[in-house]
C-alpha cells in the first residue's frame, strides 16, 4: 500500500528541483556574460578602479547562487539514486510477497491433507466404537449354545468373541436364504477384521458372509467359526487337501493324493475334524477342494493333455468327496456343514475340460452337495471376444451347472482386475445380471478383496481385485449392491 505515495513524492520533488536548477543556470550565464564585458571594459579603462570594485562585489554576489546550483545538482543526483533504489526495493518486496503467497498456498494444501487424514481416522475410530458397542449389546442379549475358542490378534472393529453365547440361524435357513449373501475374503479375516471392516466402511454395507482358507495340515479352527458368527456372518471355509503353505504353482503333493485320501490315510484326521465341528455347535459352509475342473491344483485329475496330476485317476475326485462326506455323516457333523461344490468358470480351460460330460463327471451328486459354486474373475490377458460383461464371464458355466443340478448357486470366489480399465463396467454388468429373473437361483457371492501377484500364461503380473481398487470401481460396486432388485441383505457398516 505504501509504494504509490513514495513514487508520487519523489516525482513532485524532482519536478520542483529541475525548474529551480534551470532558472539558476540561466541567471548565472547572463551574469557571467555581463561580468566578462564589464571586466574587459574596466581593465581597459583608466577609471576602472571603481568598476573593478563593482565587479568584485557582483562576483561575490553571484558566488552563493553558483554554490546553490551545485548543491541543487547534488540533490538532484541523490534523488535520482533514491528513486532507483526505491524501485529496486519495491521489486524485491513484490518478489518476497509472491514467495510468501506460494508458501502460504503450500501450507494450506498440507493442512487440508492433514485435516482429511484426521477425518478418516476419526471415522475409523467411530466405526470401531460403534461395532464394539453393538457387540457388547448383542452379548448381553444373546442366548443359545455357547461356543469355544476366541481369535487372537484382534485388529479391527469386529473384535473377538468374549464369553457371550453365540447363536446362528438353522442350517436349513442358511441353505435357502430369504435374501442374498454378500461375502468377502481379506488377508486375515475372520482372525483379524482390520481390512474387512475398513473396506466395509467404504462400501457402507457390512458383509453377512466371510470367506477364508485352510489346509489339511491344520486342525479345525473353531475360533474362525465363532468369530464369524459373533458378527452374524456365515463362515465359508475353502478346505484344501494339501499343506496351507503350498503355493498355487505346486501340483505335486504326493502325500495328499486323491488315492491316499480314498484309501484311508487321513481318516483319523477327518474323524477328529468332524468331531471338533460338532463340539463347536455352529454351522459353516465348506468349499472342499475347489476348482477341481482346472489344471492348477494337486486334486485335479489330469492336465488336459491326458497326463495324471499328482497320481490321481479319473473318477477319484468324486470318490474322495464322498469319502470325506461319509466320515462327517458318521460323526454327526453334516447337521452343521453346508457342502459347497465349486468348479472354476470354463472360459479359459483346455478343450477337453470344456467338453460335454467332463464337469458332470466331477459332480459328487445331489445327496452330497448343498450348494454349487463358481470361481470366476475378469482376468487378463483378455481374449478378443471378451466384452467385459457378466454373461461373458459366467453364463456358459452357469448353463453347465444348471444342466447338472437344481441346487442353489453361490458365486463363491469372484473378482475383477483393474488392468486396461474395464473393471467398473464389469462390476455394473455383474449386479445388473443378478437382478434378472433367470439368475434368481444365485443366492449370493463372495468377493476376493486382495491384490495378488502371480504368473498367468508365463507372465508375472499384479492384479488388484479389491472392491476399492479405484474410486470409480467402488462407486459402481456400491450402486450395484444397493439395488433393491438384487435382494442382498443390507446391514449398514459400523
C-alpha positions in Angstrom: 0.0 0.0 0.0 3.0 2.4 0.5 4.5 2.1 -2.9 2.3 4.7 -4.8 2.9 7.5 -2.2 6.7 7.1 -2.3 6.7 7.4 -6.1 4.4 10.5 -6.0 6.5 12.3 -3.5 9.7 11.5 -5.5 8.1 12.8 -8.7 7.0 16.1 -7.2 10.3 16.8 -5.6 12.1 16.0 -8.9 9.9 18.5 -10.9 10.5 21.4 -8.5 14.2 20.8 -8.3 14.6 20.7 -12.0 12.8 24.0 -12.6 14.8 25.8 -10.0 18.1 24.5 -11.4 17.2 25.7 -14.9 16.4 29.2 -13.7 19.6 29.5 -11.7 21.7 28.3 -14.6 20.2 30.9 -16.9 20.8 33.7 -14.5 24.4 32.6 -14.0 25.1 32.6 -17.7 23.6 36.1 -18.1 25.6 37.4 -15.2 28.8 35.8 -16.5 28.4 37.4 -19.9 27.8 40.7 -18.3 30.8 40.3 -16.0 33.0 39.4 -18.8 32.0 42.5 -20.7 32.4 44.7 -17.7 35.7 43.2 -16.9 37.1 43.9 -20.3 35.9 47.5 -20.1 37.1 48.0 -16.6 40.5 46.6 -17.1 40.9 48.8 -20.2 39.5 52.0 -18.7 41.8 54.3 -16.8 39.0 54.9 -14.4 38.5 51.2 -13.9 39.2 51.0 -10.2 35.6 51.8 -9.2 34.3 49.5 -11.8 36.7 46.7 -10.7 35.3 47.2 -7.3 31.8 46.8 -8.6 32.8 43.7 -10.5 34.3 42.2 -7.4 31.1 42.9 -5.5 29.0 41.4 -8.3 31.2 38.3 -8.4 30.9 38.0 -4.7 27.1 38.2 -5.0 27.0 35.6 -7.8 29.1 33.0 -5.9 26.3 31.9 -3.5 24.0 31.2 -6.5 26.7 29.1 -8.1 27.2 27.2 -4.9 23.4 26.8 -4.6 23.3 25.5 -8.2 26.0 22.9 -7.4 24.1 21.8 -4.3 20.9 21.6 -6.2 22.6 19.4 -8.8 24.0 17.2 -6.0 20.5 16.9 -4.5 19.1 16.0 -7.9 21.6 13.2 -8.2 20.7 11.9 -4.8 17.0 12.0 -5.7 17.6 10.0 -8.8 19.6 7.4 -6.9 16.9 7.3 -4.2 14.2 6.7 -6.8 16.2 3.9 -8.4 16.9 2.3 -5.1 13.2 2.5 -4.1 12.2 0.8 -7.4 14.7 -2.0 -6.6 13.3 -2.3 -3.1 9.7 -2.4 -4.5 10.7 -5.2 -6.9 12.2 -7.2 -4.1 9.1 -6.6 -2.0 6.9 -7.8 -4.8 9.1 -10.9 -5.2 9.0 -11.6 -1.4 5.2 -11.2 -1.4 4.8 -13.7 -4.2 7.1 -16.1 -2.4 5.1 -15.7 0.7 1.9 -16.3 -1.2 3.3 -19.6 -2.7 4.4 -20.7 0.7 1.0 -20.0 2.2 -0.7 -22.0 -0.5 1.6 -24.9 0.1 0.9 -24.8 3.8 -2.8 -24.6 3.2 -2.7 -27.7 1.0 -0.7 -29.6 3.6 -3.2 -28.5 6.3 -6.1 -29.7 4.2 -4.4 -33.1 3.7 -3.8 -33.4 7.4 -7.4 -32.5 8.1 -8.7 -35.2 5.6 -6.4 -37.8 7.2 -7.7 -36.8 10.7 -11.3 -37.0 9.5 -10.7 -40.5 8.1 -9.0 -41.6 11.3 -11.9 -40.2 13.3 -14.4 -42.1 11.1 -12.4 -45.3 11.7 -12.4 -44.8 15.4 -16.2 -44.1 15.4 -16.7 -47.3 13.4 -14.7 -49.3 15.9 -16.6 -47.8 18.8 -20.0 -48.4 17.2 -19.1 -52.0 16.5 -17.8 -52.6 20.0 -21.0 -51.2 21.5 -23.1 -53.3 19.2 -21.1 -56.4 20.1 -21.5 -55.7 23.8 -25.2 -55.2 23.4 -25.5 -58.4 21.4 -23.5 -60.3 24.0 -25.8 -59.1 26.8 -28.9 -60.1 25.0 -27.5 -63.3 23.3 -28.9 -66.7 24.2 -28.4 -70.2 22.8 -25.4 -72.6 22.6 -22.1 -71.3 23.8 -19.1 -71.8 21.6 -15.5 -72.5 22.4 -12.5 -70.6 21.0 -11.6 -67.0 20.5 -9.3 -65.5 18.0 -6.0 -63.8 18.8 -4.6 -60.7 17.1 -7.8 -58.7 17.1 -7.3 -56.0 14.5 -10.5 -54.1 13.7 -13.9 -53.2 15.0 -15.3 -56.6 14.7 -13.2 -57.9 17.6 -13.2 -61.3 19.4 -16.0 -63.4 20.8 -15.5 -62.8 24.5 -17.6 -65.1 26.9 -21.1 -64.2 25.5 -23.1 -67.1 24.0 -23.1 -67.2 20.2 -26.0 -68.3 18.1 -26.6 -68.8 14.4 -29.6 -69.5 12.1 -30.7 -73.0 11.4 -28.8 -74.9 8.7 -32.0 -75.2 6.6 -32.4 -71.4 6.6 -28.8 -70.9 5.6 -29.1 -73.3 2.7 -32.1 -71.5 1.3 -31.8 -67.9 2.5 -34.6 -65.3 2.1 -32.1 -62.8 0.7 -28.7 -63.0 -0.9 -25.3 -63.4 0.7 -22.7 -60.7 0.3 -19.3 -62.1 1.3 -15.7 -61.0 1.2 -12.2 -62.5 1.5 -9.4 -60.4 3.0 -5.9 -61.1 4.2 -6.7 -62.4 7.7 -10.5 -62.4 8.3 -12.1 -63.9 10.4 -9.0 -64.0 12.6 -8.4 -60.2 12.2 -11.1 -57.9 10.9 -9.0 -54.8 10.1 -9.1 -54.9 6.3 -12.6 -56.4 6.3 -14.0 -53.6 8.4 -12.1 -50.9 6.6 -13.5 -52.0 3.2 -17.0 -52.4 4.7 -16.9 -48.8 5.9 -16.1 -47.6 2.4 -18.9 -49.6 0.9 -21.3 -48.7 3.7 -22.7 -52.2 3.9 -21.4 -55.0 6.1 -21.0 -58.4 4.5 -23.0 -61.3 6.0 -20.5 -63.9 4.8 -16.8 -64.2 5.4 -14.5 -66.5 3.3 -11.2 -68.0 4.4 -8.8 -70.8 3.5 -7.5 -73.8 5.5 -5.2 -76.7 4.7 -5.2 -80.3 5.6 -2.1 -79.8 7.8 -4.3 -77.7 10.1 -6.8 -78.9 12.7 -10.2 -77.4 12.8 -10.0 -73.8 13.8 -13.1 -73.3 15.9 -12.3 -69.6 16.5 -12.8 -68.9 12.8 -16.4 -70.0 13.1 -17.1 -68.4 16.5 -15.6 -65.1 15.5 -17.6 -65.1 12.3 -21.0 -65.8 13.9 -20.2 -63.3 16.7 -20.6 -60.8 13.9 -23.6 -62.5 12.4 -21.6 -63.7 9.4 -21.8 -67.1 7.6 -18.3 -68.6 7.6 -17.3 -70.3 4.3 -14.1 -72.2 4.6 -12.2 -73.2 1.4 -10.7 -76.5 2.6 -7.7 -77.6 0.5 -6.3 -81.2 0.8 -2.7 -80.0 0.9 -0.5 -78.0 3.3 -1.8 -74.5 3.7 1.7 -73.1 2.9 1.8 -74.6 -0.6 1.7 -72.1 -3.4 -0.7 -72.3 -6.3 2.1 -73.4 -8.6 2.7 -76.6 -6.6 1.0 -79.6 -8.3 2.9 -82.4 -6.7 1.8 -83.2 -3.2 2.0 -87.0 -3.2 1.2 -87.4 0.5 -2.2 -85.8 -0.2 -3.1 -87.5 -3.5 -6.7 -88.5 -4.0 -6.0 -92.2 -3.9 -4.4 -91.9 -0.5 -7.4 -89.9 0.9 -9.7 -92.5 -0.5 -7.5 -95.3 0.9 -7.9 -94.0 4.5 -4.6 -92.3 5.1 -6.4 -89.3 6.5 -9.4 -91.0 8.2 -8.2 -90.3 11.7 -7.7 -86.6 10.8 -11.1 -86.4 9.2 -12.9 -88.0 12.1 -11.4 -85.7 14.6 -12.1 -82.7 12.4 -15.7 -83.6 12.2 -15.9 -84.1 16.0 -14.4 -80.7 16.5 -17.1 -79.1 14.3 -19.8 -80.9 16.3 -18.2 -79.6 19.6 -18.3 -76.0 18.3 -22.0 -76.4 17.7 -22.2 -73.7 14.9 -22.8 -74.1 11.2 -20.3 -73.3 8.4 -20.0 -73.8 4.7 -17.1 -76.0 3.5 -15.9 -75.5 -0.1 -13.9 -78.7 -0.4 -11.1 -78.8 -3.0 -12.4 -76.1 -5.2 -11.8 -75.5 -8.9 -11.3 -79.2 -9.5 -12.1 -78.9 -13.2 -8.9 -76.8 -13.7 -5.3 -77.9 -14.1 -3.6 -76.0 -11.4 -4.3 -77.8 -8.1 -3.0 -81.2 -6.9 -6.6 -82.6 -6.6 -7.2 -82.1 -10.3 -7.5 -85.4 -12.2 -5.5 -84.5 -15.3 -3.7 -81.7 -17.1 -5.8 -81.5 -20.2 -3.1 -83.5 -22.2 -4.1 -86.9 -20.9 -1.5 -86.9 -18.1 -2.3 -87.5 -14.5 -1.9 -84.8 -11.9 -0.4 -85.9 -8.5 -1.1 -89.6 -9.2 -4.8 -89.1 -9.5 -7.1 -91.2 -11.7 -10.4 -90.4 -13.5 -13.3 -90.7 -11.0 -11.1 -90.2 -7.9 -12.4 -86.7 -7.2 -16.0 -87.9 -6.7 -14.8 -90.9 -4.6 -12.7 -88.5 -2.4 -15.6 -86.1 -1.8 -18.0 -88.9 -0.9 -15.4 -90.5 1.5 -15.0 -87.2 3.4 -18.7 -86.6 3.4 -19.4 -90.1 4.8 -17.0 -89.7 7.7 -18.6 -86.4 8.6 -22.0 -88.1 8.5 -20.8 -90.7 10.9 -19.7 -88.1 13.4 -22.9 -86.0 13.0 -21.1 -83.0 11.5 -23.3 -82.9 8.4 -26.0 -81.4 10.6 -23.8 -78.3 10.7 -22.0 -78.3 7.4 -23.2 -76.8 4.2 -21.2 -78.6 1.4 -20.2 -76.4 -1.5 -19.0 -78.0 -4.7 -17.3 -75.1 -6.6 -15.7 -75.6 -10.0 -14.0 -72.8 -12.0 -15.6 -71.0 -14.9 -14.9 -72.8 -18.1 -13.8 -69.9 -20.3 -10.1 -70.5 -20.3 -9.9 -74.2 -19.6 -8.4 -76.8 -22.0 -10.8 -78.0 -24.7 -11.1 -81.4 -23.0 -12.2 -79.8 -19.8 -14.9 -77.8 -21.5 -16.3 -80.8 -23.3 -19.8 -82.1 -22.5 -19.6 -84.6 -19.8 -16.3 -83.6 -18.2 -17.8 -81.3 -15.5 -20.6 -83.8 -14.9 -18.0 -86.5 -14.1 -16.7 -84.4 -11.2 -20.0 -83.9 -9.5 -20.5 -86.0 -6.4 -24.3 -86.0 -6.6 -27.2 -84.1 -5.0 -27.0 -86.2 -1.9 -23.5 -85.0 -1.2 -23.8 -81.3 -2.2 -25.9 -78.4 -0.7 -24.7 -75.5 -2.9 -23.0 -75.4 -6.3 -20.5 -72.6 -6.7 -18.2 -71.0 -9.2 -14.9 -69.2 -9.1 -14.8 -66.5 -11.8 -12.7 -63.5 -12.5 -12.3 -60.7 -15.0 -8.7 -61.7 -15.6 -6.1 -60.6 -18.2 -4.9 -61.4 -20.7 -8.3 -60.8 -22.4 -9.4 -62.7 -25.4 -10.6 -60.6 -28.4 -14.2 -61.6 -28.0 -14.4 -60.5 -24.3 -17.0 -57.9 -23.9 -16.3 -57.5 -20.2 -19.8 -58.5 -19.1 -21.4 -60.9 -16.6 -22.7 -63.0 -19.4 -19.2 -63.5 -21.0 -17.7 -64.4 -17.7 -20.3 -66.6 -16.1 -23.2 -67.6 -18.3 -21.5 -70.5 -20.2 -20.6 -72.0 -16.8 -23.9 -71.3 -15.2 -25.6 -73.1 -18.0 -23.5 -76.2 -17.3 -24.3 -76.1 -13.6 -28.0 -75.8 -14.2 -27.9 -78.8 -16.5 -26.2 -80.8 -13.8 -28.4 -79.9 -10.8 -31.0 -77.5 -9.4 -29.1 -76.8 -6.2 -28.7 -73.1 -5.1 -25.7 -71.4 -6.8 -23.2 -69.3 -4.9 -20.5 -67.3 -6.8 -18.0 -68.5 -4.2 -14.9 -66.6 -5.3 -15.0 -63.7 -7.7 -13.1 -60.5 -8.6 -12.1 -58.2 -11.4 -8.7 -56.8 -12.4 -8.1 -53.1 -12.9 -5.9 -53.9 -16.0 -6.9 -51.8 -19.0 -9.7 -50.1 -17.1 -12.7 -52.4 -17.7 -13.5 -53.1 -14.1 -16.2 -50.5 -13.3 -18.2 -51.6 -16.4 -17.8 -55.2 -15.5 -19.0 -54.6 -11.9 -22.0 -52.7 -13.2 -22.9 -55.6 -15.5 -22.4 -58.1 -12.7 -25.1 -56.5 -10.5 -27.5 -55.8 -13.3 -27.4 -59.5 -14.3 -28.2 -60.6 -10.7 -31.4 -58.6 -11.0 -32.6 -60.7 -13.9 -35.2 -63.5 -13.3 -33.0 -66.1 -14.9 -30.5 -65.6 -12.1 -32.8 -65.9 -9.2 -31.1 -69.2 -8.2 -27.9 -67.3 -7.4 -28.0 -66.9 -3.6 -25.0 -64.6 -3.4 -21.3 -64.1 -3.9 -18.0 -63.7 -2.0 -15.5 -61.1 -3.3 -11.8 -61.8 -3.3 -10.7 -58.5 -1.8 -6.9 -58.7 -2.3 -4.2 -57.6 -4.7 -2.2 -60.6 -5.8 1.0 -61.0 -7.9 1.1 -64.3 -9.9 2.1 -65.8 -13.2 -0.6 -66.1 -15.8 0.4 -67.8 -19.1 4.1 -67.3 -18.1 3.7 -63.6 -17.5 4.2 -62.2 -14.0 1.5 -59.6 -13.2 -0.2 -58.0 -10.3 -4.0 -57.9 -10.3 -5.8 -55.6 -8.0 -9.1 -57.5 -7.3 -10.1 -55.2 -4.4 -13.5 -53.6 -4.2 -12.0 -50.2 -3.5 -9.1 -50.5 -6.0 -10.2 -47.2 -7.6 -12.9 -44.7 -6.8 -15.0 -45.4 -10.0 -14.9 -49.2 -9.2 -16.0 -48.6 -5.6 -18.9 -46.3 -6.8 -20.0 -49.0 -9.3 -19.9 -51.6 -6.6 -22.0 -49.5 -4.1 -24.6 -48.6 -6.7 -25.0 -52.3 -7.7 -25.0 -53.8 -4.2 -27.7 -51.4 -3.0 -30.1 -52.1 -5.9 -33.4 -53.4 -4.4 -33.9 -55.9 -7.2 -30.7 -57.7 -6.4 -32.1 -58.7 -3.0 -29.0 -58.5 -0.8 -29.0 -58.4 3.0 -28.1 -54.8 3.6 -26.7 -54.2 7.0 -25.1 -50.8 7.5 -21.4 -51.0 8.2 -20.4 -49.8 11.6 
